[in-house]
Amino acid sequence: MVNARMQVISEEQSAALVSHELAFAAAREALIAAAGTGAAVYPPVIAHASSSENRFSVKAGASAELAGVKIGSYWLRNAQLGLPRHNSLILLFDQRTGRIAWAIEAGEVNAYRTAAADAVAADALARPDAEVLAIFGAGHQALYECLALARIRPLRRLLVVARNAQKAEALVSELRARGLEARTAAAHEACAEADMIVSATAATSPLFDNSWIRPGTHIASMGSDAVGKQELPPDLLDHAALFCDLPSQALAMGEFQHARGDRARVTAIGDVLEGRTPGRVSRDQITVFDSSGIALQDLYIARHLIAVFTGVTEPDRLAEG
């Protein structure tokens, strides 16, 4: 008899299971799958709740082993209730029956998952000796980005650029508590020193000028995940090498919606990871990774969480309830 019982991993359980190592492995697999022929990523649904200030998105995807959706939410006033503004729920189908086999609350997991994609891309594209990171934004995601990148490059210094001075200082304090040398900086100073730049904001206009970027810098934009959002100057995109999680989505709603000229030069990072396309081709080349976020990242990190939770590692059994 087919077992139709749905299993649940709570927010507390998934947060205890996840790690940067687990997230990195899952993100790499997902990005490779996205660039292949055996997986599908569907257009995301971007919506708001009864109050337009509260938003949610639905991202769906499938591979040979997994199929499901991730529902992410952002409730603006949750901070006043002592609750996180961002929440996430991953649902995996039992592909034999169409029932939901797994429901995984993944609020904190989502932060690891997002940072891991940037770390995978930076590991492939940033110079091996990159040691100074500038982070634009000091919100919830910024800490995870810094910690994920500190795993793949020997960071000597982190520069925090943020409009909210109190949040910037809090992030600096947290990074120092994790053993990382960090301080606040102005945008121009940070760009002038950085080997890597990550933008993790909700900006709708460029955060810095193209002329401030040094040759050889690697840049990741993860805040541009909807039409109208923008973190990078279009002039930068004109001459940098452009990489992303999924070209069709990056060009429609990611940072590359602002790219000009031949859009065929946008490369899926999975093709670089599989050796089908070159990544960085010179020390002075500027590389940009656009991370708008795809459902496969959620499905693959769910699979890794289930494997740890159950001790089962065979892919054909992980989608069973």
N, C-alpha and C positions, 0 to 999 in steps of 0.2 A: 504494500500500500504506500502511496506517495505521502510523505510527511508534509503537511501544509502549515505547520506551526511557524509563525514568524518569530524570529529571535531579535532581541533588542540589546544594543550596547548603549548605556546611558552616557550623558555628558561627562560625569565624573569618571566613568570607566575608560572612555576613549581618551580623556585627557591624561590619565595615568598610563595608558599604553603607548601613546605617541612619543616619538623622539625625532630629533633632526636627522638622525641616521635613517630611520624608517621612512620618514617623509622624502628624503633625498632619493632613496631607492625607488619608491613608488612614483615620484615625479619623473624620474628618468625613464622608467618603463612607459608611463603615460605619454610622454612627449615623443618617444620613439613610435609608439602605437599610432599616435595622431598623424604622423607623417607617412605611415604605411597605407596599405590598401585594404586591410582587414578590419578596420574600425570606422565608426561613424560618430560625428559630433553634430548635433542639431542646433538650429538657431535658438539662442536663449530667449526666454520671456522675461522682460523687465517690467515690473508692475509696482503699484502702490496699494496700500491697505485702505481702510475706510478713511483714515486721515492721510492726506497726500504726503505728509512729512515722514511717514513710515513706509519703507520700501522693501520689496522682496524680489528675488529672481529665481527662475527655474532653469536649470541646465541639464540636458539629457544627452546620453551617449551610449554606445555599445561597442564591444569588441568581440572576438571569438569566444571569450570566456565570461564576459560580464555585460550586464545591461542594467541601466538604472538612471536615477535622477538625483540631483542635489538641489535642495531648496535653501537659499540663503536669505537671511532677513537683516534689516537694519532699522531698529526702533529708536528714534532720536532721543527720547526722554528717559530711556532706561537707566542712564547714569544717575538720574535723580532718585531712582528706586534702588540704587546699589547693585544694578544688574548690568551685564555687558550689553552694548548696543548691537553687536553682531552675534547672530546665531546661525546655525547650519544643521540641516538634517539630510543624510544620505539614505536613499532607499535602493536596495538591490533586488531585482526580480529573480525568482526561481524560474529559469528559462525553460523548464519542462512544463510548468503549469500557469505561468503568468501571475502567480501570487507573489506578494512581497515576502522575500525570504529573510531579509535583514533590514532593520531600521537602526541607523547609527546617529545619535546626536553628536555633532562634530563642530561645535563652536570654536574651541581652542585648536582642534585638529585642523580647521580651515586656515588658521594663521600659520601653522607649520607647513601645510600644503602649499600655500601661496608663496611663502618664502623659499621653499624647496625648489620650485620651478626657477626662480631667479638664481639660486645657487647652482643648479645644474647648468644653466646657460652661462653663468659667469665662469664656472669651471672649464667650460669648453671655449670661451671667447676672451676672457680677461688675460692679460699678460701673466705669465707664471710668477713674476716678481711683484705683482700688484700688492701694495701694502698700506695704502691710505684710502679709506672709504668715506665718502660724503653721503649722508642720508638726508633727504629732503622730506620733512614731515616728522612729527613726534607723537603721532597717535598710536592706537593699539597695535598696528601692524609693524611699526618701525623696529621695535626690539627684536622681533622674530627675524626680520630681514638681516639685521646686524649679526645675530648669533648664527644664522645659517651661512652667511658669507664668511664669517670668522672660521668656520670649519674647513673651508676649501682654499683659503689664502691666509698667509701669516700676517694679519693686520697689525700694523704698528701704531696706527692712529685712526680714530673715527671722529668725523666732524659732523655735528648735528645742526641742521638749518631748519628753523621753524618759526612761524609767526607768533606762536604762543610761547613766551619766554619761560613761563612756569613749567609747561610740558617739556620744553627742550631741556631744562635743567634736571627735571625728574628723569628723563631718558639718559642723560649723561651720568647721573648718579647710579642708575641701574646698570649701565654698561660697565662703569668702574667697579661696581660690586661683583660683576662677573669676570673681573680681571682684565678688562679691555681699557686701553687708554683712550679717553674721549673728552671732547670739549665742544662748546657751541661755537658757531662761526657764521659770518655773513655769507650770502650766496656766492659773491664774487671770489672771496677768499677760499671757500670750500672747493669751488670748481678749479681754481688755480693750483690747488695742492693734490686733488684727488686722482687716484688711478682707477677707481671705480666710483660710480654714482648710482644711487637708487632713489627713485622718486616714489613716495608712498603717500600721496595726497589726493584730495578731491578737487584739484585745480581745474579751471576752465580756460587758463591762459598760461603761456610758458613761464617756468619758474626761474629761468636764467637765460643769458644770451649765448648764442652760438659761439661768439668770439672768446668766451671765457673758457672753453673746453680745450684741454691740452691734447696734443697728438698722443695716440695710444690709449686713450681713456675708454673704458667699457661702461656703458650706461644701461640701466634697467628701468623701464617705466611700468609700474604695476597699478598705478592709480587710475589710469584711463581705461575704464571698463564699461563705458556707455557713450552713446552719441552726445557730442558737445563737450566731453571732458578733454583736457589737454594739459600736458606737463612740459613738453619739450618744444623748442623753437623749430619751425619748419625748415629753416636754413640748415640746421644740423642734419635733418633727415635727408637733405639733398645730396650730401657728400659722405655720410657714414654708411657702413655696411649694415643692412637691416635684417634682423632675425626675429622670430616670434614663435608662439606656441602653435597657432593655426592661422595661416595667411588670410583665409576668407573672413574670419572673425576679426583679426587685427585690423584689416582694412575697412571693415564696416563699423566697428564700435571701439576698437583699441586706439592706441596712440597713432597708429599708421593711417587712420582716417584723415590725418592732416598731411600725409606724404604726397609729394608732387612728382610728376614725371612717370617713368616706367614702373608700374607697381609689380611687375613680374620679378623685380630684383629682391622682393621680400622673400626670405628663405625660412622654411620651417626648421626649428632647431633640431628636430628629430632627424632630419637629413644630415645635419652636421654630426650628430652623435653616432649615426650609422655609417659615416664615412662616404656618403654619396655626394656631399657638397662640402667645399672647404669652409672653415670658420674664419678665424683671424689669419690673414695672409701676410701681414707685416707688423713690425713692432709699433709703427706710428699710426696704424689704421685705427680709426674710431669705430667701435661696434656698438649697436643699440639692440637691446632685446625688449620686445613689446609683449608683456604678459597680461593678457586680458582675462585669462582663466577659462579653462575648458572642463567639461564634465568628466572626461577620462581621468583627469587628476584626482577627482573625488572617488571615482570607481576603483582606481588602483590603490589609493591609500586605504579605502575601505577594505579591500582584499588583504592588504598587509595587516590591518588591525584585526580582522577576523582570524587570520592565521595565528597571531599572537594570542588572541582571546581563547581560541579553541585548541590550538596546537595542531591544527590541520593545515597542511600546506599544498595539497593537490588542488589545482585550479578548478577541476570539474566537480569538486565537492564543496568548494567555498560558497557557491551560489545556492546551496541547499538549505532549507530551513531546519 
